[in-house]
Amino acid sequence: MLKIGDFSKLSRISIRMLRHYDEIGLLEPRSTDRMTGYRYYSEDQLPMACRITSLKEMGFGLAVIGEIFKKYDDPGELAKFLEIKQSEVLAEMKETSRRMRLLESAIERLRKDETSMNYNVILKTIPERTVASVRMVLSAYNQEGMLWNYLMTETADQNFQFAENCLSLAIFHDEGFQDSEIDVEIQASVKGTYKDTEHVKFKTVPPVEIASSIYKGSYDQITEVNHAVANWVNDNGYEFNGAMFCIYHVSPAQTQNPEELVTEVCYPVKLKS
């Protein structure tokens, strides 16, 4: 029989951890002296200690290791545990790789332009949602307010409700900047079912993955923000996948002070094939 200190040296597991294993029933000593409380282990418990260490190094938690030991003699069941952990590790590797790309591109942009981090870009998915939509061709960008007016006036008698965490946004369907004949669509997330009107259409919008940047202040900054998002997309292995749009977190309907506006510039994206 081995004292806990000797077993600790042979197994390369600390005394503190061996006591913890005993407390949770993962690796109990072969015997315990009732008078002194000393724990004694057997040499044939060393392989079990080695298995625990090996599984921990693979990333398994102690609770899962306990479950694994219940089925350790069944190779098929053991393989299932290992395959699940393998999938988790692969997902972690993918996420780590993504973070490395983000860091590398951010460092590279800073080397080229010290102001590039003024507009931080993130990747996220906007989930499926039901929206009230108005789409028209306008003669100028500053006429967008007309679309919002149609939205509110034509639906006034329906008493429709905005969704929680409502997204109010404008989608610019043209490929580039237009001096006139601008194809603009506005959307507001709603909950419930409503009837279409002359200009307002209710529809379900599928989820979309976007690269976006939120900024505070006047719309004069939007060109710089567009450049920041475009650079991020190019630097991180993505490509554009749809019409650019802006989410109005704080809009002119809520404040007359341009410095209080909060806008999110969004570009649908997908990984380059």
VOKOLNU-117200 format. One record per residue: residue number from 1; chain; x, y, z of N, C-alpha, C in turn. Coordinates in steps of 0.001 Angstrom, whole numbers, always signed. Layout:
<rs>
[NUM; A; [X; Y; Z]; [X; Y; Z]; [X; Y; Z]]
...
</rs>
This chain:
<rs>
[1; A; [+842; -1202; +0]; [+0; +0; +0]; [+877; +1253; +0]]
[2; A; [+390; +2304; -583]; [+1153; +3534; -704]; [+475; +4645; +74]]
[3; A; [+1287; +5397; +828]; [+744; +6601; +1461]; [+388; +7609; +369]]
[4; A; [-470; +8554; +720]; [-930; +9504; -286]; [+217; +10295; -903]]
[5; A; [+1251; +10596; -93]; [+2398; +11336; -618]; [+3160; +10539; -1658]]
[6; A; [+3337; +9235; -1392]; [+4049; +8377; -2336]; [+3221; +8185; -3613]]
[7; A; [+1912; +7995; -3434]; [+1044; +7827; -4604]; [+1026; +9106; -5438]]
[8; A; [+1094; +10258; -4770]; [+1130; +11539; -5458]; [+2365; +11641; -6348]]
[9; A; [+3514; +11211; -5815]; [+4750; +11288; -6590]; [+4712; +10362; -7796]]
[10; A; [+4198; +9136; -7580]; [+4170; +8155; -8666]; [+3157; +8520; -9747]]
[11; A; [+2032; +9088; -9344]; [+971; +9431; -10300]; [+1139; +10818; -10886]]
[12; A; [+2024; +11617; -10237]; [+2227; +13014; -10634]; [+922; +13810; -10529]]
[13; A; [+137; +13499; -9487]; [-1085; +14229; -9157]; [-908; +14791; -7758]]
[14; A; [-1193; +16071; -7564]; [-955; +16692; -6266]; [-1812; +16048; -5170]]
[15; A; [-1336; +16132; -3935]; [-2079; +15606; -2793]; [-3438; +16303; -2694]]
[16; A; [-3453; +17596; -2902]; [-4708; +18336; -2833]; [-5710; +17800; -3843]]
[17; A; [-5251; +17517; -5058]; [-6161; +17025; -6086]; [-6606; +15606; -5791]]
[18; A; [-5709; +14775; -5247]; [-6100; +13416; -4873]; [-7206; +13450; -3818]]
[19; A; [-7089; +14353; -2876]; [-8142; +14491; -1861]; [-9461; +14918; -2506]]
[20; A; [-9360; +15797; -3497]; [-10575; +16235; -4190]; [-11203; +15067; -4953]]
[21; A; [-10372; +14262; -5623]; [-10886; +13094; -6334]; [-11614; +12152; -5380]]
[22; A; [-11059; +12020; -4192]; [-11688; +11173; -3176]; [-13046; +11750; -2774]]
[23; A; [-13098; +13056; -2560]; [-14340; +13701; -2113]; [-15471; +13547; -3127]]
[24; A; [-15142; +13569; -4421]; [-16192; +13480; -5441]; [-16390; +12041; -5933]]
[25; A; [-15651; +11090; -5340]; [-15832; +9689; -5681]; [-15207; +9269; -6989]]
[26; A; [-14277; +10062; -7497]; [-13642; +9732; -8772]; [-12506; +8725; -8592]]
[27; A; [-11686; +8930; -7581]; [-10581; +8015; -7284]; [-10439; +7945; -5762]]
[28; A; [-11078; +6951; -5197]; [-11061; +6808; -3732]; [-9872; +5961; -3306]]
[29; A; [-9262; +6264; -2159]; [-8151; +5446; -1668]; [-8620; +4027; -1382]]
[30; A; [-7678; +3091; -1456]; [-8041; +1701; -1187]; [-8505; +1530; +254]]
[31; A; [-7890; +2293; +1167]; [-8309; +2227; +2573]; [-7961; +3544; +3250]]
[32; A; [-8677; +3819; +4332]; [-8426; +5017; +5126]; [-8350; +4631; +6593]]
[33; A; [-7287; +5049; +7245]; [-7117; +4761; +8668]; [-8153; +5559; +9464]]
[34; A; [-9020; +4839; +10185]; [-10086; +5508; +10927]; [-9550; +6391; +12047]]
[35; A; [-8418; +6023; +12593]; [-7857; +6774; +13712]; [-7168; +8056; +13238]]
[36; A; [-6380; +7925; +12208]; [-5568; +9075; +11763]; [-6167; +9795; +10556]]
[37; A; [-7020; +9108; +9814]; [-7567; +9694; +8589]; [-6623; +9590; +7402]]
[38; A; [-5483; +8918; +7580]; [-4517; +8770; +6495]; [-5120; +7923; +5371]]
[39; A; [-4865; +8358; +4143]; [-5353; +7631; +2967]; [-4234; +6744; +2435]]
[40; A; [-4606; +5544; +2021]; [-3635; +4596; +1456]; [-4155; +4107; +107]]
[41; A; [-3248; +4109; -868]; [-3597; +3698; -2221]; [-2833; +2434; -2596]]
[42; A; [-3376; +1733; -3583]; [-2723; +539; -4083]; [-2023; +852; -5401]]
[43; A; [-960; +95; -5670]; [-233; +294; -6918]; [-1120; +77; -8134]]
[44; A; [-2120; -815; -7990]; [-2972; -1084; -9151]; [-3959; +43; -9440]]
[45; A; [-3940; +1114; -8609]; [-4769; +2290; -8885]; [-4036; +3321; -9741]]
[46; A; [-2758; +3089; -9979]; [-1972; +4031; -10780]; [-2491; +4148; -12217]]
[47; A; [-2890; +3032; -12875]; [-3448; +3184; -14226]; [-4702; +4061; -14248]]
[48; A; [-5555; +3931; -13206]; [-6743; +4762; -13126]; [-6357; +6233; -13004]]
[49; A; [-5360; +6526; -12178]; [-4888; +7899; -12026]; [-4358; +8430; -13355]]
[50; A; [-3662; +7555; -14079]; [-3110; +7948; -15384]; [-4237; +8258; -16370]]
[51; A; [-5324; +7466; -16334]; [-6454; +7708; -17222]; [-7096; +9062; -16932]]
[52; A; [-7231; +9381; -15652]; [-7817; +10672; -15284]; [-6988; +11807; -15853]]
[53; A; [-5682; +11727; -15673]; [-4792; +12777; -16171]; [-4879; +12892; -17692]]
[54; A; [-4902; +11732; -18364]; [-4972; +11731; -19819]; [-6255; +12373; -20316]]
[55; A; [-7381; +12027; -19683]; [-8658; +12587; -20099]; [-8735; +14078; -19797]]
[56; A; [-8164; +14503; -18678]; [-8122; +15940; -18368]; [-7339; +16693; -19428]]
[57; A; [-6215; +16091; -19874]; [-5399; +16749; -20890]; [-6143; +16852; -22223]]
[58; A; [-7100; +15951; -22453]; [-7928; +16039; -23657]; [-9003; +17110; -23542]]
[59; A; [-9193; +17612; -22311]; [-10159; +18680; -22114]; [-11435; +18273; -21409]]
[60; A; [-11514; +17035; -20934]; [-12711; +16592; -20233]; [-12730; +17126; -18804]]
[61; A; [-13914; +17534; -18331]; [-14095; +17931; -16951]; [-14236; +16703; -16059]]
[62; A; [-14075; +16906; -14759]; [-14100; +15769; -13833]; [-15455; +15076; -13826]]
[63; A; [-16540; +15839; -13927]; [-17869; +15225; -13924]; [-18038; +14303; -15125]]
[64; A; [-17556; +14737; -16283]; [-17664; +13911; -17492]; [-16747; +12701; -17383]]
[65; A; [-15573; +12880; -16799]; [-14658; +11747; -16619]; [-15329; +10672; -15766]]
[66; A; [-16047; +11083; -14740]; [-16774; +10123; -13925]; [-17776; +9333; -14752]]
[67; A; [-18466; +10025; -15693]; [-19408; +9334; -16565]; [-18686; +8396; -17524]]
[68; A; [-17522; +8830; -18001]; [-16740; +7992; -18920]; [-16324; +6693; -18237]]
[69; A; [-15907; +6783; -16974]; [-15435; +5594; -16275]; [-16536; +4554; -16097]]
[70; A; [-17783; +5004; -16063]; [-18892; +4052; -15926]; [-19007; +3168; -17169]]
[71; A; [-18483; +3673; -18316]; [-18601; +2926; -19571]; [-17226; +2691; -20205]]
[72; A; [-16183; +2754; -19370]; [-14820; +2701; -19906]; [-14522; +1366; -20582]]
[73; A; [-15182; +311; -20119]; [-14896; -1022; -20672]; [-15645; -1271; -21977]]
[74; A; [-16460; -314; -22398]; [-17194; -451; -23654]; [-16532; +463; -24698]]
[75; A; [-15727; -100; -25595]; [-15002; +733; -26574]; [-15923; +1621; -27403]]
[76; A; [-17106; +1113; -27747]; [-18030; +1912; -28554]; [-18506; +3144; -27820]]
[77; A; [-18875; +2993; -26536]; [-19328; +4133; -25740]; [-18192; +5110; -25487]]
[78; A; [-17000; +4583; -25231]; [-15833; +5444; -25010]; [-15538; +6270; -26258]]
[79; A; [-15670; +5639; -27417]; [-15411; +6347; -28675]; [-16389; +7507; -28856]]
[80; A; [-17644; +7324; -28415]; [-18622; +8406; -28536]; [-18185; +9634; -27739]]
[81; A; [-17713; +9416; -26497]; [-17232; +10530; -25682]; [-16069; +11235; -26379]]
[82; A; [-15153; +10431; -26922]; [-13971; +11022; -27559]; [-14348; +11790; -28825]]
[83; A; [-15294; +11270; -29584]; [-15711; +11949; -30814]; [-16410; +13271; -30510]]
[84; A; [-17217; +13285; -29451]; [-17885; +14539; -29065]; [-16846; +15585; -28672]]
[85; A; [-15865; +15167; -27867]; [-14814; +16108; -27458]; [-14009; +16564; -28676]]
[86; A; [-13754; +15656; -29605]; [-13024; +16033; -30814]; [-13758; +17126; -31570]]
[87; A; [-15093; +16995; -31693]; [-15886; +18010; -32379]; [-15805; +19344; -31653]]
[88; A; [-15842; +19300; -30309]; [-15746; +20530; -29523]; [-14401; +21207; -29724]]
[89; A; [-13332; +20411; -29736]; [-11985; +20972; -29911]; [-11836; +21574; -31300]]
[90; A; [-12378; +20909; -32314]; [-12315; +21452; -33677]; [-13049; +22788; -33765]]
[91; A; [-14194; +22876; -33076]; [-14937; +24141; -33063]; [-14138; +25229; -32360]]
[92; A; [-13466; +24863; -31270]; [-12632; +25828; -30549]; [-11458; +26285; -31418]]
[93; A; [-10875; +25337; -32157]; [-9772; +25692; -33062]; [-10241; +26670; -34127]]
[94; A; [-11435; +26423; -34660]; [-11985; +27319; -35680]; [-12202; +28710; -35109]]
[95; A; [-12732; +28766; -33872]; [-12969; +30063; -33240]; [-11646; +30764; -32934]]
[96; A; [-10652; +30002; -32471]; [-9338; +30586; -32197]; [-8714; +31134; -33479]]
[97; A; [-8866; +30376; -34576]; [-8342; +30833; -35869]; [-9022; +32126; -36294]]
[98; A; [-10333; +32206; -36076]; [-11062; +33428; -36431]; [-10555; +34608; -35620]]
[99; A; [-10322; +34388; -34320]; [-9826; +35469; -33469]; [-8428; +35901; -33894]]
[100; A; [-7603; +34935; -34306]; [-6261; +35279; -34777]; [-6337; +36153; -36021]]
[101; A; [-7261; +35827; -36939]; [-7415; +36655; -38143]; [-7847; +38065; -37772]]
[102; A; [-8763; +38161; -36804]; [-9217; +39480; -36375]; [-8061; +40288; -35794]]
[103; A; [-7251; +39648; -34946]; [-6114; +40342; -34339]; [-5101; +40757; -35398]]
[104; A; [-4792; +39829; -36307]; [-3798; +40129; -37338]; [-4252; +41286; -38232]]
[105; A; [-5530; +41255; -38631]; [-6015; +42329; -39506]; [-6075; +43660; -38766]]
[106; A; [-6438; +43628; -37469]; [-6485; +44865; -36691]; [-5089; +45463; -36543]]
[107; A; [-4105; +44604; -36271]; [-2712; +45073; -36145]; [-2227; +45658; -37465]]
[108; A; [-2567; +44955; -38558]; [-2131; +45423; -39878]; [-2768; +46768; -40217]]
[109; A; [-4058; +46926; -39891]; [-4723; +48201; -40181]; [-4123; +49330; -39357]]
[110; A; [-3783; +49033; -38094]; [-3183; +50061; -37246]; [-1831; +50507; -37787]]
[111; A; [-1081; +49561; -38346]; [+224; +49910; -38917]; [+68; +50826; -40123]]
[112; A; [-1029; +50622; -40867]; [-1268; +51444; -42044]; [-1918; +52772; -41688]]
[113; A; [-2790; +52736; -40668]; [-3575; +53926; -40333]; [-3880; +53907; -38838]]
[114; A; [-3303; +54828; -38093]; [-3465; +54839; -36642]; [-4893; +55152; -36218]]
[115; A; [-5711; +55667; -37117]; [-7104; +55994; -36772]; [-8071; +54876; -37161]]
[116; A; [-7543; +53752; -37659]; [-8426; +52708; -38191]; [-9304; +52074; -37127]]
[117; A; [-8906; +52139; -35862]; [-9698; +51520; -34806]; [-10774; +52450; -34264]]
[118; A; [-10927; +53612; -34893]; [-12002; +54513; -34471]; [-13372; +53869; -34693]]
[119; A; [-13446; +52978; -35683]; [-14692; +52293; -35989]; [-14455; +50790; -35901]]
[120; A; [-14884; +50198; -34801]; [-14670; +48769; -34593]; [-15713; +47957; -35352]]
[121; A; [-15262; +46922; -36029]; [-16140; +46093; -36854]; [-16331; +44741; -36184]]
[122; A; [-17574; +44258; -36173]; [-17874; +42946; -35612]; [-18641; +42116; -36629]]
[123; A; [-18599; +40806; -36433]; [-19345; +39877; -37274]; [-20474; +39297; -36428]]
[124; A; [-21702; +39313; -36953]; [-22829; +38769; -36198]; [-23930; +38360; -37164]]
[125; A; [-24924; +37652; -36631]; [-26065; +37223; -37429]; [-27334; +37880; -36896]]
[126; A; [-28067; +38524; -37795]; [-29381; +39050; -37443]; [-30389; +37942; -37700]]
[127; A; [-31151; +37524; -36687]; [-32065; +36384; -36863]; [-33260; +36714; -37752]]
[128; A; [-33968; +35669; -38144]; [-35194; +35844; -38925]; [-36165; +36738; -38165]]
[129; A; [-36891; +37587; -38894]; [-37801; +38513; -38245]; [-38919; +38901; -39204]]
[130; A; [-40041; +39344; -38644]; [-41148; +39868; -39437]; [-41029; +41384; -39474]]
[131; A; [-41185; +41955; -40647]; [-40971; +43399; -40779]; [-42109; +44050; -41547]]
[132; A; [-42294; +45331; -41262]; [-43091; +46210; -42114]; [-42111; +46894; -43043]]
[133; A; [-42352; +46818; -44342]; [-41380; +47286; -45332]; [-42011; +48288; -46293]]
[134; A; [-41229; +49321; -46622]; [-41612; +50267; -47677]; [-40396; +50416; -48595]]
[135; A; [-40593; +50161; -49889]; [-39490; +50273; -50849]; [-39910; +51151; -52015]]
[136; A; [-39073; +52166; -52285]; [-39368; +53099; -53369]; [-38059; +53583; -53984]]
[137; A; [-38175; +54139; -55173]; [-37042; +54802; -55824]; [-37147; +56288; -55527]]
[138; A; [-36097; +56845; -54917]; [-36089; +58241; -54489]; [-35141; +59052; -55365]]
[139; A; [-35362; +60339; -55407]; [-34492; +61206; -56197]; [-33265; +61651; -55405]]
[140; A; [-33295; +61483; -54063]; [-32152; +61872; -53226]; [-32209; +61070; -51924]]
[141; A; [-31032; +60873; -51322]; [-30962; +60084; -50086]; [-31728; +60744; -48941]]
[142; A; [-31760; +62082; -48936]; [-32412; +62764; -47819]; [-33937; +62696; -47873]]
[143; A; [-34472; +62000; -48879]; [-35922; +61815; -48956]; [-36390; +60541; -48243]]
[144; A; [-35469; +59867; -47597]; [-35819; +58616; -46911]; [-36946; +58806; -45900]]
[145; A; [-37021; +59991; -45292]; [-38057; +60264; -44299]; [-39461; +60060; -44846]]
[146; A; [-39632; +60233; -46145]; [-40932; +60035; -46769]; [-41398; +58584; -46615]]
[147; A; [-40463; +57652; -46691]; [-40813; +56241; -46548]; [-41296; +55944; -45136]]
[148; A; [-40631; +56532; -44156]; [-41058; +56321; -42773]; [-42426; +56937; -42527]]
[149; A; [-42693; +58037; -43209]; [-44003; +58665; -43069]; [-45107; +57753; -43627]]
[150; A; [-44856; +57124; -44782]; [-45797; +56163; -45331]; [-46033; +55016; -44346]]
[151; A; [-44952; +54534; -43766]; [-45046; +53408; -42841]; [-45971; +53727; -41669]]
[152; A; [-45804; +54895; -41093]; [-46569; +55233; -39887]; [-48007; +55635; -40209]]
[153; A; [-48191; +56406; -41267]; [-49547; +56906; -41545]; [-50457; +55818; -42114]]
[154; A; [-49918; +54959; -42993]; [-50763; +53953; -43635]; [-51117; +52787; -42717]]
[155; A; [-50402; +52647; -41621]; [-50688; +51537; -40693]; [-51306; +52034; -39395]]
[156; A; [-51616; +53300; -39312]; [-52113; +53879; -38053]; [-53375; +53184; -37561]]
[157; A; [-54255; +52793; -38494]; [-55518; +52190; -38075]; [-55388; +50708; -37715]]
[158; A; [-54226; +50119; -37933]; [-54031; +48701; -37607]; [-53444; +48495; -36213]]
[159; A; [-52993; +49570; -35603]; [-52424; +49490; -34248]; [-51365; +48394; -34130]]
[160; A; [-50492; +48334; -35124]; [-49499; +47259; -35074]; [-48433; +47568; -34025]]
[161; A; [-47818; +46511; -33545]; [-46841; +46615; -32467]; [-45436; +46342; -32996]]
[162; A; [-44509; +47187; -32592]; [-43109; +46921; -32907]; [-42624; +45746; -32067]]
[163; A; [-41722; +44970; -32626]; [-41161; +43835; -31900]; [-40245; +44326; -30786]]
[164; A; [-40061; +43481; -29780]; [-39067; +43794; -28760]; [-37700; +43838; -29440]]
[165; A; [-36858; +44765; -28983]; [-35560; +44977; -29639]; [-35766; +45235; -31138]]
[166; A; [-36727; +46094; -31424]; [-37079; +46397; -32815]; [-35879; +46945; -33587]]
[167; A; [-35694; +46429; -34790]; [-34671; +46962; -35688]; [-35347; +47879; -36694]]
[168; A; [-34925; +49129; -36734]; [-35387; +50080; -37745]; [-34215; +50347; -38676]]
[169; A; [-34374; +50015; -39923]; [-33216; +50089; -40813]; [-33617; +50517; -42213]]
[170; A; [-32612; +50948; -42957]; [-32786; +51316; -44361]; [-31805; +50514; -45193]]
[171; A; [-32309; +49857; -46224]; [-31488; +49053; -47130]; [-31323; +49821; -48437]]
[172; A; [-30082; +49892; -48888]; [-29780; +50617; -50123]; [-29452; +49582; -51202]]
[173; A; [-30418; +49316; -52071]; [-30326; +48195; -53003]; [-29421; +48454; -54201]]
[174; A; [-29053; +49689; -54453]; [-28158; +49966; -55576]; [-26761; +49430; -55278]]
[175; A; [-26033; +49085; -56337]; [-24685; +48542; -56154]; [-23711; +49579; -55618]]
[176; A; [-23888; +50804; -55955]; [-22981; +51852; -55499]; [-23739; +53122; -55183]]
[177; A; [-22980; +54181; -54960]; [-23587; +55491; -54683]; [-24316; +55989; -55919]]
[178; A; [-25504; +56557; -55724]; [-26319; +57069; -56819]; [-26583; +58564; -56618]]
[179; A; [-26511; +59328; -57688]; [-26867; +60742; -57620]; [-28374; +60935; -57645]]
[180; A; [-29081; +59979; -58236]; [-30544; +60030; -58309]; [-31051; +58611; -58555]]
[181; A; [-32389; +58474; -58643]; [-32986; +57151; -58867]; [-32428; +56130; -57866]]
[182; A; [-32591; +56452; -56588]; [-32007; +55646; -55512]; [-33039; +54640; -55010]]
[183; A; [-32682; +53370; -55061]; [-33580; +52285; -54650]; [-33394; +52035; -53146]]
[184; A; [-34356; +52488; -52357]; [-34247; +52424; -50897]; [-35429; +51658; -50322]]
[185; A; [-35131; +50809; -49366]; [-36169; +50085; -48631]; [-35963; +50305; -47140]]
[186; A; [-37026; +50637; -46434]; [-36955; +50727; -44982]; [-37693; +49541; -44376]]
[187; A; [-37248; +49127; -43213]; [-37877; +48016; -42513]; [-37941; +48322; -41024]]
[188; A; [-39014; +47863; -40379]; [-39143; +47931; -38931]; [-39677; +46591; -38447]]
[189; A; [-39030; +46003; -37456]; [-39457; +44705; -36935]; [-40777; +44849; -36191]]
[190; A; [-41707; +43953; -36477]; [-43026; +43998; -35836]; [-43378; +42615; -35298]]
[191; A; [-44363; +42587; -34415]; [-44903; +41304; -33957]; [-46405; +41304; -34221]]
[192; A; [-46892; +40169; -34683]; [-48294; +40085; -35035]; [-48484; +39970; -36540]]
[193; A; [-49747; +39912; -36968]; [-50091; +39787; -38382]; [-50925; +40997; -38808]]
[194; A; [-50561; +41562; -39959]; [-51227; +42785; -40410]; [-51465; +42729; -41923]]
[195; A; [-52324; +43607; -42399]; [-52640; +43681; -43814]; [-51718; +44656; -44519]]
[196; A; [-51315; +44302; -45732]; [-50520; +45215; -46551]; [-51361; +46449; -46902]]
[197; A; [-50680; +47563; -47095]; [-51337; +48788; -47548]; [-50779; +49152; -48928]]
[198; A; [-51081; +50329; -49399]; [-50594; +50730; -50720]; [-49076; +50683; -50807]]
[199; A; [-48400; +51191; -49784]; [-46937; +51249; -49820]; [-46266; +50308; -48825]]
[200; A; [-46983; +49895; -47794]; [-46380; +49094; -46720]; [-46668; +47610; -46951]]
[201; A; [-45596; +46816; -46961]; [-45728; +45374; -47124]; [-45154; +44684; -45881]]
[202; A; [-45877; +43680; -45420]; [-45418; +42903; -44274]; [-44847; +41579; -44791]]
[203; A; [-43670; +41228; -44301]; [-43011; +40018; -44803]; [-42045; +39469; -43758]]
[204; A; [-41633; +38228; -43992]; [-40634; +37584; -43128]; [-39273; +37671; -43814]]
[205; A; [-38307; +38150; -43079]; [-36952; +38323; -43615]; [-36056; +37230; -43036]]
[206; A; [-35326; +36498; -43871]; [-34478; +35412; -43372]; [-33294; +35944; -42575]]
[207; A; [-32655; +35086; -41792]; [-31465; +35524; -41043]; [-30348; +35930; -41998]]
[208; A; [-29490; +36825; -41542]; [-28399; +37297; -42393]; [-27153; +37533; -41548]]
[209; A; [-26023; +37065; -42052]; [-24738; +37302; -41389]; [-24167; +38617; -41902]]
[210; A; [-23748; +39470; -40980]; [-23274; +40796; -41380]; [-21953; +41138; -40704]]
[211; A; [-21205; +41994; -41365]; [-20095; +42716; -40743]; [-20606; +44126; -40513]]
[212; A; [-20471; +44628; -39286]; [-21074; +45928; -38996]; [-20209; +46748; -38056]]
[213; A; [-20470; +48045; -38063]; [-19787; +48975; -37169]; [-20800; +50009; -36682]]
[214; A; [-20826; +50226; -35372]; [-21730; +51200; -34769]; [-20950; +52480; -34462]]
[215; A; [-21513; +53599; -34835]; [-20861; +54867; -34519]; [-21883; +55864; -34017]]
[216; A; [-21392; +56839; -33278]; [-22247; +57898; -32737]; [-21890; +59215; -33405]]
[217; A; [-22911; +59958; -33821]; [-22675; +61259; -34423]; [-23412; +61410; -35746]]
[218; A; [-23076; +62441; -36458]; [-23802; +62797; -37684]; [-23524; +61806; -38804]]
[219; A; [-24382; +61859; -39813]; [-24238; +60966; -40955]; [-23054; +61345; -41841]]
[220; A; [-22388; +62431; -41535]; [-21209; +62829; -42305]; [-20085; +61788; -42180]]
[221; A; [-20137; +60975; -41131]; [-19077; +59979; -40898]; [-19271; +58716; -41719]]
[222; A; [-20406; +58570; -42377]; [-20769; +57268; -42928]; [-19777; +56769; -43974]]
[223; A; [-19146; +57673; -44732]; [-18166; +57234; -45724]; [-16963; +56580; -45048]]
[224; A; [-16478; +57181; -43963]; [-15348; +56608; -43230]; [-15717; +55256; -42640]]
[225; A; [-16940; +55145; -42139]; [-17376; +53876; -41550]; [-17489; +52807; -42644]]
[226; A; [-18011; +53186; -43797]; [-18072; +52254; -44923]; [-16691; +51705; -45264]]
[227; A; [-15698; +52579; -45278]; [-14334; +52151; -45590]; [-13821; +51180; -44536]]
[228; A; [-14119; +51473; -43260]; [-13658; +50603; -42172]; [-14254; +49209; -42304]]
[229; A; [-15545; +49132; -42594]; [-16194; +47829; -42734]; [-15673; +47103; -43973]]
[230; A; [-15536; +47826; -45074]; [-15045; +47212; -46315]; [-13642; +46655; -46128]]
[231; A; [-12778; +47403; -45437]; [-11418; +46927; -45184]; [-11436; +45666; -44337]]
[232; A; [-12317; +45641; -43323]; [-12425; +44460; -42459]; [-12841; +43246; -43271]]
[233; A; [-13823; +43422; -44136]; [-14319; +42314; -44955]; [-13195; +41759; -45819]]
[234; A; [-12447; +42633; -46458]; [-11360; +42196; -47340]; [-10218; +41548; -46559]]
[235; A; [-9939; +42060; -45358]; [-8813; +41569; -44567]; [-9076; +40228; -43900]]
[236; A; [-10343; +39862; -43744]; [-10662; +38683; -42945]; [-11265; +37524; -43734]]
[237; A; [-11069; +37537; -45032]; [-11475; +36392; -45839]; [-12951; +36299; -46136]]
[238; A; [-13648; +37422; -46087]; [-15081; +37443; -46410]; [-15304; +38181; -47729]]
[239; A; [-16525; +38066; -48230]; [-16928; +38834; -49404]; [-18355; +39323; -49198]]
[240; A; [-18719; +40387; -49906]; [-20054; +40969; -49755]; [-21110; +40012; -50300]]
[241; A; [-22273; +40012; -49643]; [-23295; +39032; -49989]; [-24698; +39649; -49921]]
[242; A; [-24847; +40851; -50430]; [-26156; +41493; -50407]; [-26044; +42998; -50270]]
[243; A; [-27201; +43643; -50244]; [-27240; +45101; -50201]; [-26871; +45629; -48828]]
[244; A; [-26088; +46696; -48816]; [-25702; +47375; -47581]; [-26926; +48015; -46940]]
[245; A; [-26957; +48047; -45605]; [-28050; +48726; -44917]; [-27559; +49373; -43629]]
[246; A; [-28355; +50299; -43121]; [-28047; +50988; -41863]; [-29155; +50721; -40858]]
[247; A; [-28761; +50369; -39640]; [-29713; +50232; -38543]; [-29664; +51520; -37732]]
[248; A; [-30831; +52104; -37478]; [-30902; +53364; -36744]; [-31237; +53082; -35279]]
[249; A; [-30195; +53024; -34447]; [-30410; +52788; -33016]; [-30944; +54050; -32333]]
[250; A; [-30419; +55203; -32723]; [-30984; +56491; -32326]; [-31102; +57301; -33610]]
[251; A; [-32322; +57617; -34000]; [-32583; +58233; -35302]; [-33016; +59681; -35150]]
[252; A; [-33159; +60405; -36279]; [-33666; +61781; -36208]; [-35073; +61869; -35623]]
[253; A; [-35810; +60753; -35629]; [-37134; +60767; -35009]; [-37039; +60860; -33489]]
[254; A; [-35862; +60554; -32949]; [-35688; +60550; -31497]; [-34873; +61725; -30981]]
[255; A; [-34095; +62339; -31840]; [-33287; +63489; -31421]; [-33033; +64406; -32607]]
[256; A; [-32982; +65684; -32337]; [-32664; +66673; -33362]; [-31186; +67048; -33340]]
[257; A; [-30450; +66482; -32370]; [-29020; +66766; -32247]; [-28230; +65714; -33021]]
[258; A; [-27565; +66085; -34118]; [-26828; +65101; -34919]; [-25770; +64339; -34128]]
[259; A; [-25223; +64968; -33096]; [-24171; +64313; -32316]; [-24713; +63192; -31440]]
[260; A; [-26031; +63115; -31281]; [-26633; +62077; -30459]; [-27115; +60881; -31281]]
[261; A; [-27018; +60960; -32602]; [-27441; +59858; -33458]; [-26538; +58640; -33253]]
[262; A; [-27124; +57454; -33274]; [-26354; +56209; -33181]; [-26770; +55322; -34351]]
[263; A; [-25824; +55019; -35222]; [-26104; +54298; -36464]; [-25184; +53094; -36587]]
[264; A; [-25721; +52022; -37117]; [-24914; +50820; -37371]; [-24881; +50569; -38874]]
[265; A; [-23692; +50605; -39440]; [-23502; +50352; -40864]; [-23263; +48856; -41049]]
[266; A; [-24078; +48216; -41880]; [-24075; +46756; -41994]; [-23886; +46308; -43448]]
[267; A; [-23062; +45279; -43610]; [-22882; +44658; -44922]; [-23091; +43156; -44789]]
[268; A; [-24070; +42583; -45492]; [-24183; +41110; -45523]; [-22903; +40521; -46106]]
[269; A; [-22413; +39460; -45478]; [-21150; +38868; -45931]; [-21235; +37348; -45904]]
[270; A; [-20284; +36726; -46564]; [-20096; +35282; -46490]; [-18603; +35000; -46663]]
[271; A; [-18170; +33850; -46164]; [-16776; +33482; -46320]; [-16460; +33246; -47804]]
[272; A; [-15289; +33665; -48222]; [-14884; +33413; -49592]; [-14717; +31908; -49807]]
[273; A; [-15211; +31432; -50907]; [-15120; +29993; -51198]; [-13739; +29657; -51755]]
</rs>
